[in-house]
Each structure stands twice: as C-alpha cells, then as structure tokens.
C-alpha cells in the first residue's frame, strides 16, 4: 500500500473549467485554409485588436454571418 505524502492530490477550490453562460458555448470545430496573404492580414488584425488569431478569425466570421441574416 502506498503512503500518502504531504498535501498532494484531491480537489482544490476554484479548480476546473469555469461555468459558461448559456448561448455562448462554441463547440463546433471548422477548418479553414488561408493563403499566405490572407493569413498575414488575419495576423495583422489580431495584433491590432490584441486577440489570439483564432478569436480574431471567429469575430470576423461571426460578424459576416450576422450580416447575412
């Protein structure tokens, strides 16, 4: 039988994934291939907005889809 050492293991307060507000869950993965010029433009936009590239791409795509409704 293993001897437990110290205070390792077990649940910690505040650990784990945080709850998400309904309607804001993004769980559908889509793959998009971009040209070098398109990727450079996306990276520039992401840097200007201080966003990760994936979030910047999402914002652009979601905005375009809302306009099409």
mmCIF file as Biopython writes it, N, C-alpha, C and O atoms, coordinates in Angstrom:
data_model
#
loop_
_atom_site.group_PDB
_atom_site.id
_atom_site.type_symbol
_atom_site.label_atom_id
_atom_site.label_alt_id
_atom_site.label_comp_id
_atom_site.label_asym_id
_atom_site.label_entity_id
_atom_site.label_seq_id
_atom_site.pdbx_PDB_ins_code
_atom_site.Cartn_x
_atom_site.Cartn_y
_atom_site.Cartn_z
_atom_site.occupancy
_atom_site.B_iso_or_equiv
_atom_site.auth_seq_id
_atom_site.auth_asym_id
_atom_site.pdbx_PDB_model_num
ATOM 1   N N  . UNK A ? 1  ? 0.838   -1.166 0.000   1.0 0.0 1  A 1 
ATOM 2   C CA . UNK A ? 1  ? 0.000   0.000  0.000   1.0 0.0 1  A 1 
ATOM 3   C C  . UNK A ? 1  ? 0.893   1.243  0.000   1.0 0.0 1  A 1 
ATOM 4   O O  . UNK A ? 1  ? 1.862   1.322  0.755   1.0 0.0 1  A 1 
ATOM 5   N N  . UNK A ? 2  ? 0.555   2.205  -0.852  1.0 0.0 2  A 1 
ATOM 6   C CA . UNK A ? 2  ? 1.345   3.429  -0.962  1.0 0.0 2  A 1 
ATOM 7   C C  . UNK A ? 2  ? 1.043   4.371  0.197   1.0 0.0 2  A 1 
ATOM 8   O O  . UNK A ? 2  ? -0.097  4.480  0.648   1.0 0.0 2  A 1 
ATOM 9   N N  . UNK A ? 3  ? 2.058   5.031  0.655   1.0 0.0 3  A 1 
ATOM 10  C CA . UNK A ? 3  ? 1.902   6.001  1.735   1.0 0.0 3  A 1 
ATOM 11  C C  . UNK A ? 3  ? 1.679   7.377  1.122   1.0 0.0 3  A 1 
ATOM 12  O O  . UNK A ? 3  ? 2.434   7.802  0.248   1.0 0.0 3  A 1 
ATOM 13  N N  . UNK A ? 4  ? 0.652   8.067  1.579   1.0 0.0 4  A 1 
ATOM 14  C CA . UNK A ? 4  ? 0.353   9.400  1.062   1.0 0.0 4  A 1 
ATOM 15  C C  . UNK A ? 4  ? 1.320   10.390 1.707   1.0 0.0 4  A 1 
ATOM 16  O O  . UNK A ? 4  ? 1.487   10.424 2.926   1.0 0.0 4  A 1 
ATOM 17  N N  . UNK A ? 5  ? 1.955   11.197 0.848   1.0 0.0 5  A 1 
ATOM 18  C CA . UNK A ? 5  ? 2.923   12.174 1.339   1.0 0.0 5  A 1 
ATOM 19  C C  . UNK A ? 5  ? 2.399   13.585 1.145   1.0 0.0 5  A 1 
ATOM 20  O O  . UNK A ? 5  ? 1.900   13.920 0.071   1.0 0.0 5  A 1 
ATOM 21  N N  . UNK A ? 6  ? 2.504   14.391 2.144   1.0 0.0 6  A 1 
ATOM 22  C CA . UNK A ? 6  ? 2.158   15.807 2.035   1.0 0.0 6  A 1 
ATOM 23  C C  . UNK A ? 6  ? 0.685   16.041 1.727   1.0 0.0 6  A 1 
ATOM 24  O O  . UNK A ? 6  ? -0.167  15.211 2.042   1.0 0.0 6  A 1 
ATOM 25  N N  . UNK A ? 7  ? 0.401   17.166 1.117   1.0 0.0 7  A 1 
ATOM 26  C CA . UNK A ? 7  ? -0.973  17.556 0.812   1.0 0.0 7  A 1 
ATOM 27  C C  . UNK A ? 7  ? -1.273  17.483 -0.677  1.0 0.0 7  A 1 
ATOM 28  O O  . UNK A ? 7  ? -2.052  18.288 -1.188  1.0 0.0 7  A 1 
ATOM 29  N N  . UNK A ? 8  ? -0.691  16.565 -1.358  1.0 0.0 8  A 1 
ATOM 30  C CA . UNK A ? 8  ? -0.907  16.453 -2.797  1.0 0.0 8  A 1 
ATOM 31  C C  . UNK A ? 8  ? -2.178  15.686 -3.102  1.0 0.0 8  A 1 
ATOM 32  O O  . UNK A ? 8  ? -2.578  14.787 -2.363  1.0 0.0 8  A 1 
ATOM 33  N N  . UNK A ? 9  ? -2.794  16.056 -4.194  1.0 0.0 9  A 1 
ATOM 34  C CA . UNK A ? 9  ? -3.975  15.333 -4.641  1.0 0.0 9  A 1 
ATOM 35  C C  . UNK A ? 9  ? -5.257  15.890 -4.057  1.0 0.0 9  A 1 
ATOM 36  O O  . UNK A ? 9  ? -5.238  16.694 -3.125  1.0 0.0 9  A 1 
ATOM 37  N N  . UNK A ? 10 ? -6.347  15.459 -4.607  1.0 0.0 10 A 1 
ATOM 38  C CA . UNK A ? 10 ? -7.647  15.890 -4.110  1.0 0.0 10 A 1 
ATOM 39  C C  . UNK A ? 10 ? -8.119  17.171 -4.783  1.0 0.0 10 A 1 
ATOM 40  O O  . UNK A ? 10 ? -7.329  17.880 -5.406  1.0 0.0 10 A 1 
ATOM 41  N N  . UNK A ? 11 ? -9.404  17.463 -4.654  1.0 0.0 11 A 1 
ATOM 42  C CA . UNK A ? 11 ? -9.972  18.655 -5.302  1.0 0.0 11 A 1 
ATOM 43  C C  . UNK A ? 11 ? -9.484  19.937 -4.627  1.0 0.0 11 A 1 
ATOM 44  O O  . UNK A ? 11 ? -9.243  19.977 -3.420  1.0 0.0 11 A 1 
ATOM 45  N N  . UNK A ? 12 ? -9.346  20.980 -5.442  1.0 0.0 12 A 1 
ATOM 46  C CA . UNK A ? 12 ? -8.934  22.280 -4.937  1.0 0.0 12 A 1 
ATOM 47  C C  . UNK A ? 12 ? -10.019 23.298 -5.246  1.0 0.0 12 A 1 
ATOM 48  O O  . UNK A ? 12 ? -10.641 23.246 -6.308  1.0 0.0 12 A 1 
ATOM 49  N N  . UNK A ? 13 ? -10.244 24.210 -4.337  1.0 0.0 13 A 1 
ATOM 50  C CA . UNK A ? 13 ? -11.239 25.250 -4.523  1.0 0.0 13 A 1 
ATOM 51  C C  . UNK A ? 13 ? -10.865 26.084 -5.751  1.0 0.0 13 A 1 
ATOM 52  O O  . UNK A ? 13 ? -9.726  26.533 -5.877  1.0 0.0 13 A 1 
ATOM 53  N N  . UNK A ? 14 ? -11.827 26.288 -6.653  1.0 0.0 14 A 1 
ATOM 54  C CA . UNK A ? 14 ? -11.599 27.101 -7.848  1.0 0.0 14 A 1 
ATOM 55  C C  . UNK A ? 14 ? -10.971 26.345 -9.003  1.0 0.0 14 A 1 
ATOM 56  O O  . UNK A ? 14 ? -10.742 26.927 -10.063 1.0 0.0 14 A 1 
ATOM 57  N N  . UNK A ? 15 ? -10.688 25.065 -8.826  1.0 0.0 15 A 1 
ATOM 58  C CA . UNK A ? 15 ? -10.059 24.281 -9.886  1.0 0.0 15 A 1 
ATOM 59  C C  . UNK A ? 15 ? -11.099 23.854 -10.916 1.0 0.0 15 A 1 
ATOM 60  O O  . UNK A ? 15 ? -12.290 23.771 -10.615 1.0 0.0 15 A 1 
ATOM 61  N N  . UNK A ? 16 ? -10.651 23.594 -12.089 1.0 0.0 16 A 1 
ATOM 62  C CA . UNK A ? 16 ? -11.526 23.082 -13.141 1.0 0.0 16 A 1 
ATOM 63  C C  . UNK A ? 16 ? -12.039 24.174 -14.061 1.0 0.0 16 A 1 
ATOM 64  O O  . UNK A ? 16 ? -11.820 25.364 -13.835 1.0 0.0 16 A 1 
ATOM 65  N N  . UNK A ? 17 ? -12.723 23.739 -15.094 1.0 0.0 17 A 1 
ATOM 66  C CA . UNK A ? 17 ? -13.267 24.653 -16.086 1.0 0.0 17 A 1 
ATOM 67  C C  . UNK A ? 17 ? -14.377 25.493 -15.477 1.0 0.0 17 A 1 
ATOM 68  O O  . UNK A ? 17 ? -15.203 24.990 -14.716 1.0 0.0 17 A 1 
ATOM 69  N N  . UNK A ? 18 ? -14.389 26.762 -15.814 1.0 0.0 18 A 1 
ATOM 70  C CA . UNK A ? 18 ? -15.401 27.674 -15.287 1.0 0.0 18 A 1 
ATOM 71  C C  . UNK A ? 18 ? -16.726 27.465 -16.020 1.0 0.0 18 A 1 
ATOM 72  O O  . UNK A ? 18 ? -16.721 27.099 -17.195 1.0 0.0 18 A 1 
ATOM 73  N N  . UNK A ? 19 ? -17.872 27.692 -15.344 1.0 0.0 19 A 1 
ATOM 74  C CA . UNK A ? 19 ? -19.172 27.536 -15.995 1.0 0.0 19 A 1 
ATOM 75  C C  . UNK A ? 19 ? -19.345 28.564 -17.113 1.0 0.0 19 A 1 
ATOM 76  O O  . UNK A ? 19 ? -18.799 29.664 -17.043 1.0 0.0 19 A 1 
ATOM 77  N N  . UNK A ? 20 ? -20.101 28.200 -18.137 1.0 0.0 20 A 1 
ATOM 78  C CA . UNK A ? 20 ? -20.310 29.059 -19.290 1.0 0.0 20 A 1 
ATOM 79  C C  . UNK A ? 20 ? -21.763 29.515 -19.317 1.0 0.0 20 A 1 
ATOM 80  O O  . UNK A ? 20 ? -22.668 28.740 -19.009 1.0 0.0 20 A 1 
ATOM 81  N N  . UNK A ? 21 ? -21.982 30.764 -19.682 1.0 0.0 21 A 1 
ATOM 82  C CA . UNK A ? 21 ? -23.330 31.299 -19.807 1.0 0.0 21 A 1 
ATOM 83  C C  . UNK A ? 21 ? -23.992 30.642 -21.017 1.0 0.0 21 A 1 
ATOM 84  O O  . UNK A ? 21 ? -23.367 30.526 -22.072 1.0 0.0 21 A 1 
ATOM 85  N N  . UNK A ? 22 ? -25.239 30.215 -20.880 1.0 0.0 22 A 1 
ATOM 86  C CA . UNK A ? 22 ? -25.953 29.549 -21.976 1.0 0.0 22 A 1 
ATOM 87  C C  . UNK A ? 22 ? -25.987 30.445 -23.203 1.0 0.0 22 A 1 
ATOM 88  O O  . UNK A ? 22 ? -26.172 31.657 -23.098 1.0 0.0 22 A 1 
ATOM 89  N N  . UNK A ? 23 ? -25.807 29.837 -24.363 1.0 0.0 23 A 1 
ATOM 90  C CA . UNK A ? 23 ? -25.848 30.580 -25.612 1.0 0.0 23 A 1 
ATOM 91  C C  . UNK A ? 23 ? -24.486 31.078 -26.061 1.0 0.0 23 A 1 
ATOM 92  O O  . UNK A ? 23 ? -24.351 31.560 -27.185 1.0 0.0 23 A 1 
ATOM 93  N N  . UNK A ? 24 ? -23.470 30.973 -25.206 1.0 0.0 24 A 1 
ATOM 94  C CA . UNK A ? 24 ? -22.139 31.446 -25.561 1.0 0.0 24 A 1 
ATOM 95  C C  . UNK A ? 24 ? -21.169 30.299 -25.798 1.0 0.0 24 A 1 
ATOM 96  O O  . UNK A ? 24 ? -19.979 30.540 -26.001 1.0 0.0 24 A 1 
ATOM 97  N N  . UNK A ? 25 ? -21.636 29.080 -25.780 1.0 0.0 25 A 1 
ATOM 98  C CA . UNK A ? 25 ? -20.768 27.933 -25.943 1.0 0.0 25 A 1 
ATOM 99  C C  . UNK A ? 25 ? -20.428 27.755 -27.422 1.0 0.0 25 A 1 
ATOM 100 O O  . UNK A ? 25 ? -21.312 27.660 -28.274 1.0 0.0 25 A 1 
ATOM 101 N N  . UNK A ? 26 ? -19.126 27.713 -27.703 1.0 0.0 26 A 1 
ATOM 102 C CA . UNK A ? 26 ? -18.680 27.436 -29.073 1.0 0.0 26 A 1 
ATOM 103 C C  . UNK A ? 26 ? -18.046 26.047 -29.057 1.0 0.0 26 A 1 
ATOM 104 O O  . UNK A ? 26 ? -16.967 25.865 -28.493 1.0 0.0 26 A 1 
ATOM 105 N N  . UNK A ? 27 ? -18.696 25.088 -29.661 1.0 0.0 27 A 1 
ATOM 106 C CA . UNK A ? 27 ? -18.156 23.731 -29.616 1.0 0.0 27 A 1 
ATOM 107 C C  . UNK A ? 27 ? -18.174 23.032 -30.972 1.0 0.0 27 A 1 
ATOM 108 O O  . UNK A ? 27 ? -18.071 21.806 -31.027 1.0 0.0 27 A 1 
ATOM 109 N N  . UNK A ? 28 ? -18.299 23.775 -32.055 1.0 0.0 28 A 1 
ATOM 110 C CA . UNK A ? 28 ? -18.253 23.186 -33.390 1.0 0.0 28 A 1 
ATOM 111 C C  . UNK A ? 28 ? -16.971 23.623 -34.075 1.0 0.0 28 A 1 
ATOM 112 O O  . UNK A ? 28 ? -16.751 24.813 -34.302 1.0 0.0 28 A 1 
ATOM 113 N N  . UNK A ? 29 ? -16.130 22.659 -34.401 1.0 0.0 29 A 1 
ATOM 114 C CA . UNK A ? 29 ? -14.831 22.940 -34.991 1.0 0.0 29 A 1 
ATOM 115 C C  . UNK A ? 29 ? -14.952 22.991 -36.517 1.0 0.0 29 A 1 
ATOM 116 O O  . UNK A ? 29 ? -15.586 22.136 -37.134 1.0 0.0 29 A 1 
ATOM 117 N N  . UNK A ? 30 ? -14.331 24.010 -37.104 1.0 0.0 30 A 1 
ATOM 118 C CA . UNK A ? 30 ? -14.305 24.169 -38.555 1.0 0.0 30 A 1 
ATOM 119 C C  . UNK A ? 30 ? -12.859 24.445 -38.959 1.0 0.0 30 A 1 
ATOM 120 O O  . UNK A ? 30 ? -12.160 25.208 -38.293 1.0 0.0 30 A 1 
ATOM 121 N N  . UNK A ? 31 ? -12.422 23.833 -40.030 1.0 0.0 31 A 1 
ATOM 122 C CA . UNK A ? 31 ? -11.068 24.047 -40.533 1.0 0.0 31 A 1 
ATOM 123 C C  . UNK A ? 31 ? -11.143 24.911 -41.775 1.0 0.0 31 A 1 
ATOM 124 O O  . UNK A ? 31 ? -11.952 24.657 -42.668 1.0 0.0 31 A 1 
ATOM 125 N N  . UNK A ? 32 ? -10.295 25.938 -41.834 1.0 0.0 32 A 1 
ATOM 126 C CA . UNK A ? 32 ? -10.262 26.846 -42.971 1.0 0.0 32 A 1 
ATOM 127 C C  . UNK A ? 32 ? -8.821  26.958 -43.441 1.0 0.0 32 A 1 
ATOM 128 O O  . UNK A ? 32 ? -7.911  27.121 -42.627 1.0 0.0 32 A 1 
ATOM 129 N N  . UNK A ? 33 ? -8.610  26.871 -44.737 1.0 0.0 33 A 1 
ATOM 130 C CA . UNK A ? 33 ? -7.276  27.049 -45.304 1.0 0.0 33 A 1 
ATOM 131 C C  . UNK A ? 33 ? -7.184  28.451 -45.884 1.0 0.0 33 A 1 
ATOM 132 O O  . UNK A ? 33 ? -8.053  28.871 -46.647 1.0 0.0 33 A 1 
ATOM 133 N N  . UNK A ? 34 ? -6.125  29.179 -45.520 1.0 0.0 34 A 1 
ATOM 134 C CA . UNK A ? 34 ? -5.921  30.544 -45.976 1.0 0.0 34 A 1 
ATOM 135 C C  . UNK A ? 34 ? -4.665  30.639 -46.827 1.0 0.0 34 A 1 
ATOM 136 O O  . UNK A ? 34 ? -3.725  29.859 -46.671 1.0 0.0 34 A 1 
ATOM 137 N N  . UNK A ? 35 ? -4.671  31.603 -47.722 1.0 0.0 35 A 1 
ATOM 138 C CA . UNK A ? 35 ? -3.445  31.890 -48.482 1.0 0.0 35 A 1 
ATOM 139 C C  . UNK A ? 35 ? -2.481  32.609 -47.545 1.0 0.0 35 A 1 
ATOM 140 O O  . UNK A ? 35 ? -2.871  33.029 -46.455 1.0 0.0 35 A 1 
ATOM 141 N N  . UNK A ? 36 ? -1.241  32.750 -47.957 1.0 0.0 36 A 1 
ATOM 142 C CA . UNK A ? 36 ? -0.258  33.462 -47.144 1.0 0.0 36 A 1 
ATOM 143 C C  . UNK A ? 36 ? -0.682  34.911 -46.914 1.0 0.0 36 A 1 
ATOM 144 O O  . UNK A ? 36 ? -0.508  35.445 -45.819 1.0 0.0 36 A 1 
ATOM 145 N N  . UNK A ? 37 ? -1.234  35.541 -47.940 1.0 0.0 37 A 1 
ATOM 146 C CA . UNK A ? 37 ? -1.675  36.934 -47.833 1.0 0.0 37 A 1 
ATOM 147 C C  . UNK A ? 37 ? -2.845  37.040 -46.853 1.0 0.0 37 A 1 
ATOM 148 O O  . UNK A ? 37 ? -2.874  37.952 -46.027 1.0 0.0 37 A 1 
ATOM 149 N N  . UNK A ? 38 ? -3.810  36.118 -46.935 1.0 0.0 38 A 1 
ATOM 150 C CA . UNK A ? 38 ? -4.954  36.136 -46.028 1.0 0.0 38 A 1 
ATOM 151 C C  . UNK A ? 38 ? -4.514  35.917 -44.579 1.0 0.0 38 A 1 
ATOM 152 O O  . UNK A ? 38 ? -5.018  36.576 -43.670 1.0 0.0 38 A 1 
ATOM 153 N N  . UNK A ? 39 ? -3.582  34.996 -44.368 1.0 0.0 39 A 1 
ATOM 154 C CA . UNK A ? 39 ? -3.090  34.730 -43.009 1.0 0.0 39 A 1 
ATOM 155 C C  . UNK A ? 39 ? -2.351  35.949 -42.466 1.0 0.0 39 A 1 
ATOM 156 O O  . UNK A ? 39 ? -2.509  36.295 -41.295 1.0 0.0 39 A 1 
ATOM 157 N N  . UNK A ? 40 ? -1.558  36.593 -43.292 1.0 0.0 40 A 1 
ATOM 158 C CA . UNK A ? 40 ? -0.841  37.792 -42.870 1.0 0.0 40 A 1 
ATOM 159 C C  . UNK A ? 40 ? -1.831  38.889 -42.468 1.0 0.0 40 A 1 
ATOM 160 O O  . UNK A ? 40 ? -1.624  39.581 -41.471 1.0 0.0 40 A 1 
ATOM 161 N N  . UNK A ? 41 ? -2.893  39.044 -43.238 1.0 0.0 41 A 1 
ATOM 162 C CA . UNK A ? 41 ? -3.925  40.038 -42.937 1.0 0.0 41 A 1 
ATOM 163 C C  . UNK A ? 41 ? -4.635  39.699 -41.627 1.0 0.0 41 A 1 
ATOM 164 O O  . UNK A ? 41 ? -4.889  40.581 -40.807 1.0 0.0 41 A 1 
ATOM 165 N N  . UNK A ? 42 ? -4.956  38.415 -41.434 1.0 0.0 42 A 1 
ATOM 166 C CA . UNK A ? 42 ? -5.616  37.977 -40.202 1.0 0.0 42 A 1 
ATOM 167 C C  . UNK A ? 42 ? -4.716  38.220 -38.996 1.0 0.0 42 A 1 
ATOM 168 O O  . UNK A ? 42 ? -5.185  38.691 -37.960 1.0 0.0 42 A 1 
ATOM 169 N N  . UNK A ? 43 ? -3.433  37.904 -39.120 1.0 0.0 43 A 1 
ATOM 170 C CA . UNK A ? 43 ? -2.496  38.124 -38.019 1.0 0.0 43 A 1 
ATOM 171 C C  . UNK A ? 43 ? -2.380  39.608 -37.690 1.0 0.0 43 A 1 
ATOM 172 O O  . UNK A ? 43 ? -2.292  39.983 -36.521 1.0 0.0 43 A 1 
ATOM 173 N N  . UNK A ? 44 ? -2.379  40.447 -38.714 1.0 0.0 44 A 1 
ATOM 174 C CA . UNK A ? 44 ? -2.306  41.891 -38.507 1.0 0.0 44 A 1 
ATOM 175 C C  . UNK A ? 44 ? -3.544  42.377 -37.750 1.0 0.0 44 A 1 
ATOM 176 O O  . UNK A ? 44 ? -3.434  43.156 -36.804 1.0 0.0 44 A 1 
ATOM 177 N N  . UNK A ? 45 ? -4.719  41.911 -38.174 1.0 0.0 45 A 1 
ATOM 178 C CA . UNK A ? 45 ? -5.969  42.274 -37.496 1.0 0.0 45 A 1 
ATOM 179 C C  . UNK A ? 45 ? -5.945  41.818 -36.041 1.0 0.0 45 A 1 
ATOM 180 O O  . UNK A ? 45 ? -6.316  42.574 -35.143 1.0 0.0 45 A 1 
ATOM 181 N N  . UNK A ? 46 ? -5.506  40.578 -35.807 1.0 0.0 46 A 1 
ATOM 182 C CA . UNK A ? 46 ? -5.459  40.028 -34.449 1.0 0.0 46 A 1 
ATOM 183 C C  . UNK A ? 46 ? -4.525  40.856 -33.566 1.0 0.0 46 A 1 
ATOM 184 O O  . UNK A ? 46 ? -4.837  41.125 -32.406 1.0 0.0 46 A 1 
ATOM 185 N N  . UNK A ? 47 ? -3.395  41.252 -34.110 1.0 0.0 47 A 1 
ATOM 186 C CA . UNK A ? 47 ? -2.446  42.050 -33.340 1.0 0.0 47 A 1 
ATOM 187 C C  . UNK A ? 47 ? -3.031  43.423 -33.015 1.0 0.0 47 A 1 
ATOM 188 O O  . UNK A ? 47 ? -2.892  43.908 -31.892 1.0 0.0 47 A 1 
ATOM 189 N N  . UNK A ? 48 ? -3.684  44.049 -33.996 1.0 0.0 48 A 1 
ATOM 190 C CA . UNK A ? 48 ? -4.300  45.363 -33.780 1.0 0.0 48 A 1 
ATOM 191 C C  . UNK A ? 48 ? -5.376  45.315 -32.702 1.0 0.0 48 A 1 
ATOM 192 O O  . UNK A ? 48 ? -5.513  46.244 -31.906 1.0 0.0 48 A 1 
ATOM 193 N N  . UNK A ? 49 ? -6.132  44.228 -32.684 1.0 0.0 49 A 1 
ATOM 194 C CA . UNK A ? 49 ? -7.218  44.070 -31.704 1.0 0.0 49 A 1 
ATOM 195 C C  . UNK A ? 49 ? -6.754  43.410 -30.412 1.0 0.0 49 A 1 
ATOM 196 O O  . UNK A ? 49 ? -7.541  43.244 -29.480 1.0 0.0 49 A 1 
ATOM 197 N N  . UNK A ? 50 ? -5.480  43.035 -30.352 1.0 0.0 50 A 1 
ATOM 198 C CA . UNK A ? 50 ? -4.900  42.358 -29.195 1.0 0.0 50 A 1 
ATOM 199 C C  . UNK A ? 50 ? -5.674  41.080 -28.864 1.0 0.0 50 A 1 
ATOM 200 O O  . UNK A ? 50 ? -6.080  40.861 -27.723 1.0 0.0 50 A 1 
ATOM 201 N N  . UNK A ? 51 ? -5.869  40.236 -29.892 1.0 0.0 51 A 1 
ATOM 202 C CA . UNK A ? 51 ? -6.610  38.987 -29.765 1.0 0.0 51 A 1 
ATOM 203 C C  . UNK A ? 51 ? -5.756  37.824 -30.256 1.0 0.0 51 A 1 
ATOM 204 O O  . UNK A ? 51 ? -4.856  38.021 -31.072 1.0 0.0 51 A 1 
ATOM 205 N N  . UNK A ? 52 ? -6.027  36.611 -29.765 1.0 0.0 52 A 1 
ATOM 206 C CA . UNK A ? 52 ? -5.424  35.424 -30.382 1.0 0.0 52 A 1 
ATOM 207 C C  . UNK A ? 52 ? -5.961  35.285 -31.808 1.0 0.0 52 A 1 
ATOM 208 O O  . UNK A ? 52 ? -7.057  35.762 -32.103 1.0 0.0 52 A 1 
ATOM 209 N N  . UNK A ? 53 ? -5.213  34.648 -32.679 1.0 0.0 53 A 1 
ATOM 210 C CA . UNK A ? 53 ? -5.604  34.520 -34.082 1.0 0.0 53 A 1 
ATOM 211 C C  . UNK A ? 53 ? -6.954  33.821 -34.216 1.0 0.0 53 A 1 
ATOM 212 O O  . UNK A ? 53 ? -7.788  34.243 -35.017 1.0 0.0 53 A 1 
ATOM 213 N N  . UNK A ? 54 ? -7.179  32.758 -33.443 1.0 0.0 54 A 1 
ATOM 214 C CA . UNK A ? 54 ? -8.444  32.028 -33.522 1.0 0.0 54 A 1 
ATOM 215 C C  . UNK A ? 54 ? -9.638  32.882 -33.131 1.0 0.0 54 A 1 
ATOM 216 O O  . UNK A ? 54 ? -10.695 32.796 -33.757 1.0 0.0 54 A 1 
ATOM 217 N N  . UNK A ? 55 ? -9.480  33.703 -32.104 1.0 0.0 55 A 1 
ATOM 218 C CA . UNK A ? 55 ? -10.560 34.577 -31.664 1.0 0.0 55 A 1 
ATOM 219 C C  . UNK A ? 55 ? -10.832 35.657 -32.704 1.0 0.0 55 A 1 
ATOM 220 O O  . UNK A ? 55 ? -11.984 36.010 -32.957 1.0 0.0 55 A 1 
ATOM 221 N N  . UNK A ? 56 ? -9.770  36.179 -33.302 1.0 0.0 56 A 1 
ATOM 222 C CA . UNK A ? 56 ? -9.928  37.189 -34.350 1.0 0.0 56 A 1 
ATOM 223 C C  . UNK A ? 56 ? -10.678 36.594 -35.541 1.0 0.0 56 A 1 
ATOM 224 O O  . UNK A ? 56 ? -11.575 37.229 -36.097 1.0 0.0 56 A 1 
ATOM 225 N N  . UNK A ? 57 ? -10.308 35.376 -35.929 1.0 0.0 57 A 1 
ATOM 226 C CA . UNK A ? 57 ? -10.986 34.714 -37.042 1.0 0.0 57 A 1 
ATOM 227 C C  . UNK A ? 57 ? -12.458 34.488 -36.711 1.0 0.0 57 A 1 
ATOM 228 O O  . UNK A ? 57 ? -13.326 34.683 -37.562 1.0 0.0 57 A 1 
ATOM 229 N N  . UNK A ? 58 ? -12.738 34.075 -35.474 1.0 0.0 58 A 1 
ATOM 230 C CA . UNK A ? 58 ? -14.124 33.866 -35.040 1.0 0.0 58 A 1 
ATOM 231 C C  . UNK A ? 58 ? -14.927 35.160 -35.123 1.0 0.0 58 A 1 
ATOM 232 O O  . UNK A ? 58 ? -16.047 35.168 -35.634 1.0 0.0 58 A 1 
ATOM 233 N N  . UNK A ? 59 ? -14.357 36.250 -34.621 1.0 0.0 59 A 1 
ATOM 234 C CA . UNK A ? 59 ? -15.071 37.529 -34.635 1.0 0.0 59 A 1 
ATOM 235 C C  . UNK A ? 59 ? -15.404 37.949 -36.067 1.0 0.0 59 A 1 
ATOM 236 O O  . UNK A ? 59 ? -16.516 38.402 -36.340 1.0 0.0 59 A 1 
ATOM 237 N N  . UNK A ? 60 ? -14.451 37.800 -36.971 1.0 0.0 60 A 1 
ATOM 238 C CA . UNK A ? 60 ? -14.692 38.167 -38.367 1.0 0.0 60 A 1 
ATOM 239 C C  . UNK A ? 60 ? -15.783 37.286 -38.986 1.0 0.0 60 A 1 
ATOM 240 O O  . UNK A ? 60 ? -16.676 37.789 -39.667 1.0 0.0 60 A 1 
ATOM 241 N N  . UNK A ? 61 ? -15.710 35.991 -38.750 1.0 0.0 61 A 1 
ATOM 242 C CA . UNK A ? 61 ? -16.676 35.057 -39.314 1.0 0.0 61 A 1 
ATOM 243 C C  . UNK A ? 61 ? -18.066 35.267 -38.726 1.0 0.0 61 A 1 
ATOM 244 O O  . UNK A ? 61 ? -19.054 35.284 -39.460 1.0 0.0 61 A 1 
ATOM 245 N N  . UNK A ? 62 ? -18.146 35.426 -37.411 1.0 0.0 62 A 1 
ATOM 246 C CA . UNK A ? 62 ? -19.439 35.620 -36.762 1.0 0.0 62 A 1 
ATOM 247 C C  . UNK A ? 62 ? -20.089 36.917 -37.232 1.0 0.0 62 A 1 
ATOM 248 O O  . UNK A ? 62 ? -21.299 36.963 -37.457 1.0 0.0 62 A 1 
ATOM 249 N N  . UNK A ? 63 ? -19.291 37.962 -37.381 1.0 0.0 63 A 1 
ATOM 250 C CA . UNK A ? 63 ? -19.820 39.242 -37.870 1.0 0.0 63 A 1 
ATOM 251 C C  . UNK A ? 63 ? -20.364 39.124 -39.283 1.0 0.0 63 A 1 
ATOM 252 O O  . UNK A ? 63 ? -21.424 39.666 -39.596 1.0 0.0 63 A 1 
ATOM 253 N N  . UNK A ? 64 ? -19.636 38.416 -40.131 1.0 0.0 64 A 1 
ATOM 254 C CA . UNK A ? 64 ? -20.088 38.226 -41.521 1.0 0.0 64 A 1 
ATOM 255 C C  . UNK A ? 64 ? -21.380 37.411 -41.553 1.0 0.0 64 A 1 
ATOM 256 O O  . UNK A ? 64 ? -22.272 37.709 -42.348 1.0 0.0 64 A 1 
ATOM 257 N N  . UNK A ? 65 ? -21.494 36.397 -40.709 1.0 0.0 65 A 1 
ATOM 258 C CA . UNK A ? 65 ? -22.689 35.562 -40.689 1.0 0.0 65 A 1 
ATOM 259 C C  . UNK A ? 65 ? -23.896 36.327 -40.156 1.0 0.0 65 A 1 
ATOM 260 O O  . UNK A ? 65 ? -25.013 36.116 -40.629 1.0 0.0 65 A 1 
ATOM 261 N N  . UNK A ? 66 ? -23.692 37.212 -39.180 1.0 0.0 66 A 1 
ATOM 262 C CA . UNK A ? 66 ? -24.810 38.015 -38.660 1.0 0.0 66 A 1 
ATOM 263 C C  . UNK A ? 66 ? -25.348 38.954 -39.740 1.0 0.0 66 A 1 
ATOM 264 O O  . UNK A ? 66 ? -26.556 39.177 -39.822 1.0 0.0 66 A 1 
ATOM 265 N N  . UNK A ? 67 ? -24.467 39.496 -40.558 1.0 0.0 67 A 1 
ATOM 266 C CA . UNK A ? 67 ? -24.910 40.405 -41.631 1.0 0.0 67 A 1 
ATOM 267 C C  . UNK A ? 67 ? -25.711 39.678 -42.700 1.0 0.0 67 A 1 
ATOM 268 O O  . UNK A ? 67 ? -26.531 40.296 -43.378 1.0 0.0 67 A 1 
ATOM 269 N N  . UNK A ? 68 ? -25.493 38.387 -42.862 1.0 0.0 68 A 1 
ATOM 270 C CA . UNK A ? 68 ? -26.208 37.627 -43.904 1.0 0.0 68 A 1 
ATOM 271 C C  . UNK A ? 68 ? -27.624 37.259 -43.500 1.0 0.0 68 A 1 
ATOM 272 O O  . UNK A ? 68 ? -28.399 36.843 -44.361 1.0 0.0 68 A 1 
ATOM 273 N N  . UNK A ? 69 ? -28.002 37.389 -42.234 1.0 0.0 69 A 1 
ATOM 274 C CA . UNK A ? 69 ? -29.337 37.003 -41.771 1.0 0.0 69 A 1 
ATOM 275 C C  . UNK A ? 69 ? -30.399 37.860 -42.359 1.0 0.0 69 A 1 
ATOM 276 O O  . UNK A ? 69 ? -31.580 37.666 -42.071 1.0 0.0 69 A 1 
#
